[in-house]
Amino acid sequence: MPSTYFSTEVTYTLGMYYVYILKSPKTGELYYGVTSDIKRRIVEHNSGKAFSTRSARPWKLIYYEAYRSRLDVEDREYHLKRYGQAIHRLKLRIKRSLLEK
């Protein structure tokens, strides 16, 4: 559900999109994804509704980025999944989070 904020003249709805990283404490595996509802998506991963992550449950959210544009978030996910340098830089930034179980 998008969040809202109020100005004196207009109510604005902010639809946000997220690129996120989950970690499986069970296997140490990382999963990268995109969603417009991060809480719902984590529940889906942990309940087994997401086929690609079913075998490594439970999953723990270790990082996310928020974007206003769906195209921006899809572009970011593409770079994280396809270009080693992008994920390498991100892993350096969140190295302590990656170590947590």
Residue frames relative to the residue before (quaternion, step in Angstrom):
aa qw qx qy qz dx dy dz
M 1.0000 0.0000 0.0000 0.0000 0.00 0.00 0.00
P 0.4255 -0.7129 0.4858 0.2733 3.61 -0.75 0.95
S 0.4359 -0.6684 0.5279 0.2907 3.55 -1.13 0.60
T 0.2291 -0.7652 0.5838 0.1455 3.57 -1.23 0.41
Y 0.0508 -0.7555 0.6477 0.0847 3.47 -1.28 0.40
F 0.3560 -0.7613 0.5172 0.1620 3.54 -1.16 0.60
S 0.1258 -0.7205 0.6720 0.1161 3.51 -1.12 0.72
T 0.6797 -0.4845 0.3316 0.4397 3.58 -1.19 0.02
E 0.7580 0.3928 -0.2093 0.4767 3.59 1.16 -0.44
V 0.8273 0.0880 0.0221 0.5543 3.59 0.91 -0.88
T 0.3272 -0.6863 0.6045 0.2377 3.54 -1.22 0.53
Y 0.1696 -0.7954 0.5785 0.0624 3.57 -0.79 1.06
T 0.2236 -0.7420 0.6156 0.1432 3.56 -1.10 0.72
L 0.1720 -0.7952 0.5778 0.0640 3.54 -0.77 1.08
G 0.1222 -0.7735 0.6201 0.0474 3.55 -0.36 1.23
M 0.0918 -0.8105 0.5779 0.0270 3.57 -0.58 1.11
Y 0.1942 -0.7412 0.6330 0.1107 3.50 -1.29 0.59
Y 0.1898 -0.8134 0.5477 0.0486 3.54 -1.00 0.84
V 0.1640 -0.6795 0.6978 0.1562 3.49 -1.23 0.66
Y 0.0372 -0.8326 0.5510 -0.0424 3.57 -0.75 1.02
I 0.2291 -0.7362 0.6180 0.1536 3.50 -1.33 0.41
L 0.1261 -0.7647 0.6300 0.0500 3.53 -0.91 1.02
K 0.1506 -0.7618 0.6209 0.1070 3.53 -1.22 0.55
S 0.3086 -0.7255 0.5866 0.1854 3.52 -1.05 0.83
P 0.3486 -0.7345 0.5388 0.2205 3.63 -0.57 1.08
K 0.5912 0.6007 -0.3426 0.4151 3.56 1.20 -0.60
T 0.8283 0.1911 -0.0624 0.5230 3.60 0.85 -1.00
G 0.4354 -0.6870 0.4645 0.3502 3.59 1.22 -0.45
E 0.4474 0.7111 -0.4305 0.3298 3.57 1.33 -0.04
L 0.2638 -0.7358 0.6017 0.1644 3.56 -1.20 0.66
Y 0.1041 -0.7685 0.6288 0.0562 3.54 -1.17 0.70
Y 0.1711 -0.7756 0.6033 0.0718 3.57 -0.93 0.97
G 0.1087 0.8124 -0.5657 0.0900 3.58 -0.89 0.89
V 0.3274 -0.7059 0.5966 0.1965 3.52 -1.43 0.08
T 0.1254 0.7870 -0.5969 0.0926 3.57 -1.04 0.77
S 0.3786 -0.6782 0.5641 0.2800 3.54 -1.32 0.18
D 0.7487 0.2418 -0.1640 0.5951 3.61 1.29 -0.12
I 0.2231 -0.8446 0.4737 0.1114 3.54 0.15 1.32
K 0.6354 0.5292 -0.3427 0.4459 3.62 0.98 -0.73
R 0.6601 0.5033 -0.3012 0.4693 3.57 0.91 -0.94
R 0.6693 0.5225 -0.3068 0.4299 3.57 0.91 -0.91
I 0.6420 0.5091 -0.3290 0.4695 3.61 0.99 -0.77
V 0.6187 0.5276 -0.3363 0.4752 3.58 1.04 -0.77
E 0.6471 0.5154 -0.3223 0.4603 3.60 0.95 -0.82
H 0.6454 0.5111 -0.3239 0.4662 3.59 0.94 -0.83
N 0.7406 0.4361 -0.2368 0.4531 3.59 0.83 -0.95
S 0.6751 0.4673 -0.3051 0.4825 3.60 1.19 -0.32
G 0.5647 -0.6356 0.3690 0.3755 3.58 1.27 -0.01
K 0.4510 0.7029 -0.4463 0.3216 3.61 1.24 0.15
A 0.6715 0.4241 -0.2886 0.5347 3.59 1.22 -0.40
F 0.4113 -0.7576 0.4529 0.2272 3.58 -0.36 1.26
S 0.6895 0.5262 -0.2921 0.4029 3.58 0.87 -0.97
T 0.7675 0.3346 -0.1945 0.5111 3.61 1.15 -0.42
R 0.3733 0.7840 -0.4420 0.2249 3.57 1.29 -0.05
S 0.7267 0.4851 -0.2606 0.4107 3.58 0.83 -0.96
A 0.7416 0.4062 -0.2305 0.4815 3.62 1.12 -0.42
R 0.2969 0.7743 -0.5108 0.2266 3.60 1.17 0.42
P 0.5902 -0.1469 -0.7924 -0.0470 1.61 -2.20 1.20
W 0.3436 -0.7170 0.5722 0.2012 3.54 -1.34 0.38
K 0.1766 -0.7715 0.6063 0.0778 3.52 -1.12 0.75
L 0.4037 -0.6950 0.5384 0.2532 3.58 -0.88 0.95
I 0.0665 -0.8197 0.5683 0.0272 3.57 -0.72 1.04
Y 0.8095 0.0141 0.0129 0.5868 3.60 1.19 -0.36
Y 0.1112 0.7700 -0.6280 0.0179 3.55 -1.22 0.55
E 0.1925 -0.7255 0.6474 0.1324 3.51 -1.35 0.45
A 0.2463 -0.7770 0.5656 0.1255 3.58 -1.01 0.82
Y 0.0606 -0.7886 0.6117 -0.0149 3.54 -1.05 0.91
R 0.4496 -0.6633 0.5238 0.2890 3.57 -1.19 0.53
S 0.7464 0.3893 -0.2030 0.5002 3.58 1.07 -0.70
R 0.4767 -0.6641 0.5036 0.2796 3.57 -0.91 0.94
L 0.6480 0.5237 -0.3200 0.4511 3.59 0.99 -0.79
D 0.6332 0.5275 -0.3334 0.4578 3.60 1.02 -0.74
V 0.6860 0.4765 -0.2946 0.4643 3.58 0.89 -0.89
E 0.6427 0.5055 -0.3307 0.4713 3.60 1.02 -0.67
D 0.6243 0.5289 -0.3300 0.4708 3.57 1.08 -0.72
R 0.6525 0.5094 -0.3127 0.4659 3.58 0.97 -0.85
E 0.6464 0.5081 -0.3223 0.4692 3.60 0.92 -0.85
Y 0.6296 0.5438 -0.3299 0.4462 3.57 0.96 -0.86
H 0.6813 0.4837 -0.2893 0.4670 3.57 0.91 -0.91
L 0.6474 0.5118 -0.3271 0.4605 3.59 0.98 -0.75
K 0.7258 0.4398 -0.2478 0.4673 3.59 0.97 -0.81
R 0.7760 0.3908 -0.1868 0.4584 3.59 1.04 -0.69
Y 0.7685 0.3159 -0.1707 0.5296 3.58 1.10 -0.59
G 0.4289 -0.7470 0.4557 0.2246 3.55 -0.48 1.23
Q 0.6287 0.5577 -0.3420 0.4204 3.58 1.02 -0.75
A 0.6306 0.5382 -0.3358 0.4471 3.62 1.01 -0.76
I 0.7079 0.4325 -0.2722 0.4876 3.59 0.82 -0.92
H 0.5956 0.5628 -0.3619 0.4444 3.59 1.07 -0.65
R 0.6704 0.4893 -0.2973 0.4720 3.61 0.89 -0.91
L 0.6539 0.5045 -0.3163 0.4667 3.56 0.97 -0.84
K 0.6494 0.5158 -0.3243 0.4551 3.60 0.92 -0.82
L 0.6146 0.5290 -0.3485 0.4700 3.61 1.08 -0.62
R 0.6663 0.5105 -0.2988 0.4541 3.59 1.01 -0.81
I 0.7939 0.2816 -0.1362 0.5214 3.60 1.01 -0.75
K 0.1921 0.8488 -0.4811 0.1057 3.57 1.19 0.46
R 0.6633 0.4935 -0.3247 0.4593 3.63 0.95 -0.71
S 0.6255 0.5281 -0.3327 0.4681 3.58 1.07 -0.69
L 0.6399 0.5327 -0.3197 0.4523 3.57 1.07 -0.71
L 0.6590 0.5279 -0.3077 0.4386 3.57 1.13 -0.61
E 0.5783 0.6065 -0.3703 0.4008 3.58 1.17 -0.55
K 0.3279 -0.7411 0.5519 0.1967 3.56 -1.11 0.71
